Every structure is written in structure tokens, then in C-alpha cells.
Amino acid sequence: MIRELSKNEVSALHYELVMKDIIAAAEKLPPFPDVAWKLNAMIKQMAPVADMEKIIGMDQALAATILRLSRSAYYGRRFDVRSLKDAILLLGNKRLLQVVISACALRYFEKGGAALEERELWEHSIATAIISEIIARKLKKGRVLTLYTASLLHDIGKTILNVYARIYMQSNLRRMRSEGRCIQVERMALGIDHQELGGIVARNWKFPPEIIAAIAHHHDPESGPFWEIASVVYAADKLAVDPVKEKSQARENPFDPDSDMVFKNLGMTAKIVEEIKAEFAGHIVDVKKMLEE
């Protein structure tokens, strides 16, 4: 005899199916382009510029995005980048790899939520990556490219969650996040949070374990391995706030780095935080212009 499920059992089953659907979507996300890793290997081998240009140019859409980002004020600085060859010769190895990784990442953010959500999420991701670079320099940390990559992709899970929130929820997940702690809100609403989902994506992309850990634990860096790398991503994420929004948030929920254990363990005092904010403020206009081009 078939027993009719109760209302609570139906809800629980629906909840579990939604979560499985979300995880399946993360696992089916197209692979992260390997052009950055190939380029990194070629740089180490001092390969000819023509060979590097050929590898980048194999994907014309990606090459166009790389050129656009290379011409931005932050990456291109004072250089006049007119071709892929110019980008390879003028940007320098570190900047070139950052531009390539950013261009690869942009594809996934463009497939996320509504236009405003996409723009804000991408702007925050770029800002977090830039701030992680500033933190690494201030604190004399190595592995800048690792920190940049993990910071750029720390919210990749949101590009999937935002879509499912609109499908399965009546209320707006974005608004709910702003009203409470986003990790708890996401788990309650959809059964999984964006950092856990991001970790699944990064593992499927076969990223190095330190990048996977940083993405999967950027809200609780001391709960996983590679805590120092995850902690820098955590700190950059905290500081990647538009100055106008920061003033509003400071009135409602003031942030004190001296009382934050992650900041304390990194040695990031209030003075260092202010110096980082001041340096990043000089790049905000560049970031916004980059998004408008």
C-alpha cells in the first residue's frame, strides 16, 4: 500500500531535490579555459612571443576580451595595447596572466543573474582580486597569482545560486543576503551556500588545492586547509566594498579589524586596513570604467 506523503515530507523532498539540482548544475559548468595555465608554462619555458600569441588567439572571443581588459587603466596602466603581441610584450608576465585569468572568468559571471546582479558581482570580484594583490604586497606574502585567482573566483558559486533563487524562491535572495548573514541565508533557502558550491566548481575545474580551499572557506578560513591563503581572500572580500555603500554599512554594522580574528591572525591592523583602502580607492574609477567598456 502506498502511503501519501505529509506536507512536511513533500517539502523536505522538494528541498533535497533542489539542492541536488544545484550541485548537478555546478558539476556541469563548462571547464575553465586552460589557456592561462598553458601560457604560464610557456612563460616559464621562455617560449617565443609568436607561440604565446597563437595560444591566446585560438579562442577569438576570449582574445577580444583579453585585449579589452589589457587596455584598461588598471592592467594596461600607461601602455598603448593595440594587439595581443603588444599585450604579451608590454604588460609583463604577472599582469598578462591576471588579464587572461580575468577574461576566462568573465564568461561565467556573464551567465549569472540579472544584468545589475551580474555587473555588481563581477565588479566585486575584480575589486576583491585587486585588494588581495595589495594585501599580499603590504604583508609581504608570496603566491600573488594564486591569491588573485582565488579572490577573483571566490563568489563563483553565486552565479549558480542566483539563478536557482529566481526559479525556486518567491523572495529575492539578494535582498535576504543584505538583511542577514549570507551563508546562513543561502543554506536555509536553498540547502547549500555559495562558498561550498564554489568549492565544488573549483574541484571540477581541477584547480590547485589551495585555490579550492580558499574559495570553499573564504567566509570561515580557519575551518579548512591553506588557512592563510583563504584568510587573505576573506580580508579582501571584506574590504571590497564601494565607498558609498561602506559608509551606509558602517552606520548600521561598523567593522573593526582589530576585533576580527582573521585580520588579527594576518597581522592586519586598523592602520594597515586604512592604507589598503586608500590605495584601492585610487583604482575604483579604473574598475568602473573597465566594466563600462
VENPERA-V393632 format. One line per field, one symbol per residue. ss: DSSP state (A for helix, B for strand, O for the rest). phi: phi as a letter, one per 20 degrees, with the letter a starting at -180 (. if undefined). A space follows every 10 residues. Layout:
# VENPERA-V393632
ss->???
phi->???
This chain:
# VENPERA-V393632
ss->OOOOOOAAAA AAAAAAAAAA AAAAAAAOOO OOOOAAAAAA AAAAOOOOAA AAAAAAAOOA AAAAAAAAAA OOAAAAOOOO OOOAAAAAAA OOAAAAAAAA AAAAAAAAAA OOOOAAAAAA AAAAAAAAAA AAAAAAAAOO OOOAAAAAAA AAOOOAAAAA AAAAAAAAOO OOAAAAAAAO OAAAAAAAAA OOOAAAAAAA AAAAOOOOAA AAAAAAOOOO AAAOOOAAAA AAAAAAAAAO OOAAAAAAAA AAOOOOAAAO AAAAAAOOOA AAAAAAAAAA AOOAAAAAAA AAO
phi->.eefffffff fffggfffff fffffffegg gfgeffffff ffffelffgf ffffffffdf ffffffffff efffefleed edbfffgffe fngfffffff fffffggfff eeefgffgff ffffffffff fffffgffel eelfffffff ffdfdgfffe gffffffddf eeffffffeb fffffffffc nbdfffffff ffffelfggf fgffffcfeb geecflffff fffgffffee cggfffffff febfddffde fffffenefg ffgfffffff gfdgfffffg fef
